[in-house]
């Protein structure tokens, strides 16, 4: 039986394009999960919390500081995309972040990330830019765009 870290890594390994170097390795992810106020959420193909980590097709990893939460990573397996899983994951994540006391969500992503339309649809608005933040192999450099959402 798979544990949460295994499930997150399985999703991450197939969801992030290696050309951009955005995926975290197992140690980075495990270290992050062991830190206080770091939270994760797994979802299954229905966009709901799975009965078992084995059924996870998406995850969100975040860190809460005061009343702000940073969405560190979010991913859905490619074969589960365009089925509403990402939308369900974001809805659930925002609800849980609000329950934890967050009033603002921050997210940083690579400029040109195909999920940008989804973030806009959920009210995440660009508030900053880090020029040439992402550098990887023959790709880039790419700017990092910081997004913010006010939870109401």
Order of alpha helices (4+ residues) and beta strands (2+ residues): alpha-alpha-beta-beta-beta-alpha-beta-alpha-beta-beta
